[in-house]
């Protein structure tokens, strides 16, 4: 078998390349390789990748790795021609004409995966949970985008070759590539059981990410290399002799130690280098499983077993179907030795993973039960569950859905989202944020405008186009129109319509209650107490019941008569020779009798804002702030309809601020401008919830990297608004916060 470490230097001379790259293949396949070598060399001449590596050098390195993995001729041809397909559909058609559709599909799949190179590097300010969720989702996305497992193996081979190139050119900046490799590609190689690629991805990435630690461990290994090799040679000879005496046919050799594996063991077990048992390690290969346990018994009789250092992965294989016996023993001089025992078939699977089981050759029969079992294993790999330590903490972020039922699409910022297969841009918008879904009016997929009922596919970049205000359409709930696929999005749309109906009903109910209070001459009545007397937990449910007709005017009057405590007379405000009457909103206006007032929605006044009233037609007196633009305009046109007004029932609080003596609350708009980032809306919302401010409206718009937000919050006086603004401006990314 060609080693993974096979150097391009060993393939000098184009004439020898078909023989080297065609190891294990027949004359016909070698001839196809020779044709591809000639075509690729001519196409790649003078071209370099973004890393600086020559395209031909990279293709050759990839192909050598596919040889070491014993992949078929189609995979080797795809490795040679990987960059030819970057030219688009025309070049893919040329590959298909020259080398067949299987090779063309592999090259096209590899080209699709290459689009993940930038997307798989999460934002620097992402939280640890967000980083790990993003990485795990990307691993799934890589597998989901590959219809043929060979595409994944080719992508892994390409990344190993890139890291080798960086190792030979130490002056290149490769931290981002190394981080992506150790977080994304090494776990994929482990998941697929390809140990050859896994350890090299980890060691090379670790070398770039932690150069000082890598050098320190490498130096420790090198300093003791002679002593370690002598000890290993002596242990091999001793074990071989014992095996021969027992008549057990076995291959025994020293197992190479990988620096990242040592580092992980030191970190996870909180031990120093001297206490890592498997720095000195043997591997024993036998023919059948019964011999594995015979060898284990011999090992434990030759050396003293170390407690709690035995693992039986034959009876309980790892998630990627890895099987082996692991034990650690101590020699007479106290030195530790790790021994791995496995059959030849187990070893082949451990080194090559799925590459050892995947049949590609034409004419291969599918009636073989073992073959069907291996295909079932691959399907299990494709639908693995998330590996988490705290299921409750991660439940919100993980889907645990089989890849066959899931697609992975990408935001313009590079965030990957998982959706049910067949999901549309509206499903995508609701997956991002509920408010974004409500305001969704269009979408771009890979930069092209598409209808909102377009089914999305793996790997597509989706951009949502929104309106500033508005809500969903009832057509979205029609299953025949195909706008929504995910149950979560449908539930959010239904909830929006229910909420809208409730808000309209509550507004009608509130108007009825205010009218009945005016008729009863009890505009000072506490609405919370009134709701409680009619057995409602809050005023919102009370207003909805009144609006629906579930509570009659007689019930309201009866509840008002229960309170026998005499109400304090409303304070009078004398303006000239006329008296002022207090409205149900706690506002003093000039006039007689009970006056219907309403706070203007354009400026949302609250104590102690200077206010003035405007007599409307049929809706009573509208109360505005004196600096309100709308009020100034109508005041100029209709000065005769202005009436003086001021806040009634206003008392001084212990902190010196003015506040309502009746615990009234008023809506106020807070306008925020910030640099957009993940978690911004959550952090700002935390400010309001921390001080128990009731948020009754939210509107957010993102343009590029800027976020524009408007929150409607209920407060009792102006001093609270100043406190809110101060706290919001302290949130990371917020540049300005003001009262709108």
TAVEN-V996594 format. One record per residue. RES is the residue in three letters. SS is DSSP state (H for helix, E for strand, C for the rest). PSI is psi as a letter, one per 40 degrees, with the letter a starting at -180 (none if undefined). Layout:
RES;SS;PSI
RES;SS;PSI
This chain:
UNK;C;h
UNK;C;h
UNK;C;i
UNK;C;d
UNK;C;e
UNK;C;h
UNK;C;i
UNK;H;d
UNK;H;d
UNK;H;e
UNK;H;f
UNK;C;h
UNK;C;h
UNK;H;d
UNK;H;d
UNK;H;e
UNK;H;d
UNK;H;d
UNK;H;d
UNK;H;d
UNK;H;e
UNK;C;e
UNK;C;h
UNK;C;e
UNK;C;i
UNK;C;i
UNK;H;d
UNK;H;d
UNK;H;d
UNK;H;d
UNK;H;d
UNK;H;d
UNK;H;d
UNK;H;d
UNK;H;d
UNK;H;d
UNK;H;d
UNK;H;d
UNK;H;d
UNK;H;d
UNK;H;d
UNK;H;d
UNK;H;d
UNK;H;e
UNK;C;h
UNK;C;e
UNK;C;i
UNK;E;i
UNK;C;i
UNK;C;d
UNK;C;e
UNK;C;e
UNK;C;i
UNK;E;i
UNK;H;d
UNK;H;d
UNK;H;d
UNK;H;d
UNK;H;d
UNK;H;d
UNK;H;d
UNK;H;d
UNK;H;d
UNK;H;d
UNK;H;d
UNK;H;d
UNK;H;d
UNK;H;d
UNK;C;e
UNK;C;f
UNK;C;i
UNK;C;i
UNK;H;d
UNK;H;d
UNK;H;d
UNK;H;d
UNK;H;d
UNK;H;d
UNK;H;d
UNK;H;d
UNK;C;e
UNK;C;d
UNK;C;e
UNK;H;d
UNK;H;e
UNK;H;e
UNK;H;e
UNK;C;a
UNK;H;d
UNK;H;d
UNK;H;d
UNK;H;d
UNK;H;d
UNK;H;d
UNK;H;d
UNK;H;d
UNK;H;d
UNK;H;d
UNK;H;e
UNK;C;i
UNK;H;d
UNK;H;d
UNK;H;d
UNK;H;d
UNK;H;d
UNK;H;d
UNK;H;d
UNK;H;d
UNK;H;d
UNK;H;d
UNK;H;d
UNK;H;d
UNK;H;d
UNK;H;e
UNK;C;e
UNK;H;e
UNK;H;d
UNK;H;d
UNK;H;d
UNK;C;e
UNK;C;g
UNK;C;i
UNK;C;i
UNK;C;d
UNK;C;e
UNK;C;i
UNK;C;i
UNK;H;d
UNK;H;d
UNK;H;d
UNK;H;d
UNK;H;d
UNK;H;d
UNK;H;d
UNK;H;d
UNK;H;d
UNK;H;d
UNK;H;d
UNK;H;d
UNK;H;d
UNK;H;d
UNK;H;d
UNK;H;d
UNK;H;d
UNK;H;e
UNK;C;h
UNK;C;d
UNK;C;h
UNK;H;d
UNK;H;d
UNK;H;d
UNK;H;d
UNK;H;d
UNK;H;d
UNK;H;d
UNK;H;d
UNK;H;d
UNK;H;d
UNK;H;d
UNK;H;d
UNK;H;d
UNK;H;d
UNK;H;d
UNK;H;d
UNK;H;d
UNK;H;d
UNK;H;d
UNK;H;e
UNK;C;g
UNK;C;e
UNK;C;e
UNK;C;i
UNK;C;h
UNK;C;e
UNK;H;d
UNK;H;d
UNK;H;d
UNK;H;d
UNK;H;d
UNK;H;d
UNK;H;d
UNK;H;d
UNK;H;d
UNK;H;d
UNK;H;d
UNK;H;d
UNK;H;d
UNK;H;d
UNK;H;d
UNK;H;d
UNK;H;d
UNK;C;e
UNK;C;e
UNK;C;g
UNK;H;d
UNK;H;d
UNK;H;d
UNK;H;d
UNK;H;d
UNK;H;d
UNK;H;d
UNK;H;d
UNK;H;d
UNK;H;d
UNK;H;d
UNK;H;d
UNK;H;d
UNK;H;d
UNK;H;d
UNK;C;g
UNK;H;d
UNK;H;d
UNK;H;d
UNK;H;d
UNK;H;d
UNK;H;d
UNK;H;d
UNK;H;d
UNK;H;d
UNK;H;d
UNK;H;d
UNK;H;d
UNK;H;d
UNK;C;e
UNK;H;d
UNK;H;d
UNK;H;d
UNK;H;d
UNK;H;d
UNK;H;d
UNK;H;d
UNK;H;d
UNK;H;d
UNK;H;d
UNK;H;d
UNK;H;d
UNK;H;d
UNK;H;d
UNK;H;d
UNK;H;d
UNK;H;d
UNK;H;d
UNK;H;d
UNK;H;d
UNK;H;d
UNK;H;e
UNK;C;f
UNK;C;h
UNK;C;h
UNK;E;i
UNK;E;h
UNK;E;h
UNK;E;i
UNK;E;h
UNK;C;h
UNK;C;i
UNK;C;h
UNK;C;h
UNK;H;d
UNK;H;d
UNK;H;d
UNK;H;d
UNK;H;d
UNK;H;d
UNK;H;d
UNK;H;d
UNK;H;d
UNK;H;d
UNK;H;e
UNK;C;f
UNK;C;i
UNK;C;i
UNK;H;d
UNK;H;d
UNK;H;e
UNK;C;h
UNK;H;d
UNK;H;f
UNK;H;d
UNK;C;h
UNK;E;i
UNK;E;i
UNK;E;h
UNK;E;h
UNK;E;h
UNK;E;i
UNK;C;d
UNK;C;i
UNK;H;d
UNK;H;d
UNK;H;d
UNK;H;d
UNK;H;d
UNK;H;d
UNK;H;d
UNK;H;d
UNK;H;d
UNK;H;d
UNK;H;d
UNK;H;d
UNK;H;d
UNK;H;d
UNK;C;i
UNK;E;h
UNK;E;i
UNK;E;h
UNK;E;i
UNK;E;f
UNK;E;f
UNK;E;h
UNK;E;h
UNK;E;g
UNK;C;e
UNK;C;d
UNK;C;d
UNK;C;g
UNK;C;i
UNK;C;i
UNK;C;d
UNK;C;e
UNK;C;f
UNK;C;h
UNK;C;h
UNK;C;i
UNK;E;h
UNK;E;h
UNK;E;i
UNK;E;h
UNK;E;i
UNK;E;h
UNK;C;i
UNK;C;d
UNK;C;e
UNK;C;e
UNK;C;i
UNK;E;i
UNK;E;h
UNK;E;i
UNK;E;h
UNK;E;h
UNK;E;h
UNK;E;i
UNK;E;i
UNK;H;d
UNK;H;d
UNK;H;d
UNK;H;d
UNK;H;d
UNK;H;d
UNK;H;d
UNK;H;d
UNK;H;e
UNK;H;b
UNK;H;d
UNK;H;d
UNK;H;e
UNK;C;e
UNK;C;h
UNK;C;h
UNK;C;d
UNK;C;h
UNK;C;i
UNK;C;e
UNK;C;h
UNK;C;i
UNK;C;e
UNK;C;e
UNK;C;h
UNK;H;d
UNK;H;d
UNK;H;d
UNK;H;d
UNK;H;d
UNK;H;d
UNK;H;d
UNK;H;d
UNK;H;d
UNK;H;d
UNK;H;d
UNK;H;d
UNK;H;d
UNK;H;e
UNK;C;f
UNK;C;i
UNK;C;i
UNK;C;h
UNK;C;h
UNK;C;i
UNK;C;d
UNK;C;g
UNK;H;d
UNK;H;d
UNK;H;d
UNK;H;e
UNK;C;d
UNK;C;d
UNK;C;e
UNK;C;i
UNK;C;d
UNK;C;f
UNK;C;i
UNK;C;i
UNK;H;d
UNK;H;d
UNK;H;e
UNK;E;i
UNK;E;i
UNK;E;h
UNK;E;i
UNK;E;h
UNK;E;i
UNK;C;d
UNK;C;e
UNK;C;e
UNK;C;h
UNK;E;h
UNK;E;i
UNK;E;h
UNK;E;i
UNK;E;i
UNK;C;h
UNK;C;e
UNK;C;i
UNK;C;i
UNK;H;d
UNK;H;d
UNK;H;d
UNK;H;d
UNK;H;d
UNK;H;d
UNK;H;d
UNK;H;d
UNK;C;i
UNK;H;d
UNK;H;d
UNK;H;d
UNK;H;d
UNK;H;d
UNK;C;e
UNK;E;h
UNK;E;e
UNK;E;i
UNK;E;i
UNK;E;h
UNK;E;h
UNK;C;f
UNK;C;e
UNK;E;h
UNK;E;h
UNK;E;i
UNK;C;i
UNK;C;e
UNK;C;e
UNK;C;h
UNK;C;h
UNK;C;i
UNK;C;i
UNK;C;h
UNK;C;e
UNK;C;i
UNK;E;h
UNK;E;h
UNK;E;h
UNK;E;h
UNK;E;h
UNK;E;i
UNK;C;i
UNK;C;d
UNK;C;i
UNK;C;i
UNK;C;a
UNK;C;i
UNK;C;i
UNK;H;d
UNK;H;d
UNK;H;d
UNK;H;e
UNK;C;h
UNK;C;d
UNK;C;d
UNK;C;e
UNK;C;f
UNK;C;d
UNK;C;h
UNK;C;d
UNK;C;h
UNK;H;d
UNK;H;d
UNK;H;d
UNK;H;d
UNK;H;d
UNK;H;d
UNK;H;d
UNK;H;d
UNK;H;d
UNK;H;d
UNK;H;d
UNK;H;d
UNK;H;d
UNK;H;d
UNK;H;d
UNK;H;d
UNK;H;d
UNK;H;d
UNK;H;d
UNK;H;d
UNK;H;d
UNK;H;d
UNK;H;d
UNK;H;d
UNK;H;d
UNK;H;d
UNK;H;d
UNK;H;d
UNK;H;d
UNK;H;d
UNK;H;d
UNK;H;d
UNK;H;d
UNK;H;e
UNK;C;f
UNK;C;f
UNK;C;e
UNK;C;e
UNK;C;i
UNK;C;h
UNK;H;d
UNK;H;d
UNK;H;d
UNK;H;d
UNK;H;d
UNK;H;d
UNK;H;d
UNK;C;e
UNK;C;f
UNK;C;i
UNK;C;d
UNK;C;i
UNK;H;d
UNK;H;d
UNK;H;d
UNK;H;d
UNK;H;d
UNK;H;d
UNK;H;d
UNK;H;d
UNK;H;d
UNK;H;e
UNK;C;e
UNK;C;d
UNK;C;h
UNK;C;i
UNK;H;d
UNK;H;d
UNK;H;d
UNK;H;d
UNK;H;d
UNK;H;d
UNK;H;d
UNK;H;d
UNK;H;e
UNK;H;d
UNK;C;h
UNK;C;e
UNK;C;h
UNK;C;h
UNK;C;i
UNK;C;i
UNK;C;i
UNK;C;h
UNK;C;i
UNK;C;i
UNK;C;h
UNK;C;h
UNK;E;h
UNK;C;b
UNK;C;e
UNK;E;i
UNK;C;i
UNK;E;i
UNK;E;i
UNK;E;h
UNK;C;i
UNK;C;e
UNK;C;e
UNK;C;f
UNK;E;h
UNK;E;h
UNK;E;i
UNK;E;h
UNK;C;a
UNK;C;i
UNK;C;a
UNK;C;h
UNK;C;h
UNK;C;h
UNK;E;i
UNK;E;i
UNK;E;h
UNK;C;h
UNK;C;e
UNK;C;d
UNK;C;e
UNK;C;g
UNK;C;i
UNK;C;i
UNK;C;i
UNK;C;f
UNK;C;h
UNK;C;h
UNK;E;i
UNK;E;i
UNK;E;i
UNK;E;h
UNK;E;h
UNK;C;i
UNK;C;h
UNK;C;e
UNK;C;f
UNK;C;a
UNK;E;h
UNK;E;h
UNK;E;h
UNK;E;i
UNK;E;i
UNK;C;e
UNK;C;e
UNK;C;h
UNK;H;d
UNK;H;d
UNK;H;d
UNK;H;d
UNK;H;d
UNK;H;d
UNK;H;d
UNK;H;d
UNK;H;d
UNK;C;g
UNK;H;d
UNK;H;e
UNK;H;e
UNK;E;i
UNK;E;h
UNK;E;i
UNK;E;i
UNK;E;i
UNK;E;h
UNK;C;i
UNK;C;f
UNK;E;h
UNK;E;i
UNK;E;h
UNK;C;i
UNK;C;d
UNK;C;e
UNK;C;e
UNK;C;i
UNK;E;h
UNK;E;i
UNK;E;h
UNK;C;e
UNK;C;e
UNK;C;f
UNK;C;i
UNK;C;i
UNK;E;i
UNK;E;i
UNK;E;i
UNK;E;h
UNK;E;h
UNK;E;h
UNK;E;h
UNK;E;h
UNK;E;i
UNK;E;h
UNK;C;i
UNK;C;i
UNK;C;h
UNK;C;e
UNK;H;d
UNK;H;d
UNK;H;d
UNK;H;d
UNK;H;d
UNK;H;d
UNK;H;d
UNK;H;d
UNK;H;d
UNK;H;d
UNK;H;d
UNK;C;e
UNK;C;f
UNK;C;h
UNK;E;h
UNK;E;h
UNK;E;e
UNK;E;h
UNK;E;h
UNK;E;h
UNK;E;i
UNK;E;h
UNK;E;h
UNK;E;h
UNK;C;b
UNK;C;e
UNK;E;i
UNK;E;h
UNK;E;h
UNK;E;i
UNK;E;h
UNK;E;h
UNK;E;h
UNK;E;i
UNK;E;h
UNK;E;i
UNK;C;d
UNK;C;i
UNK;H;d
UNK;H;d
UNK;H;d
UNK;H;d
UNK;H;d
UNK;H;d
UNK;H;d
UNK;H;d
UNK;H;d
UNK;H;d
UNK;H;d
UNK;H;e
UNK;C;e
UNK;C;h
UNK;C;h
UNK;C;e
UNK;E;h
UNK;E;d
UNK;E;i
UNK;E;h
UNK;E;i
UNK;E;h
UNK;C;none
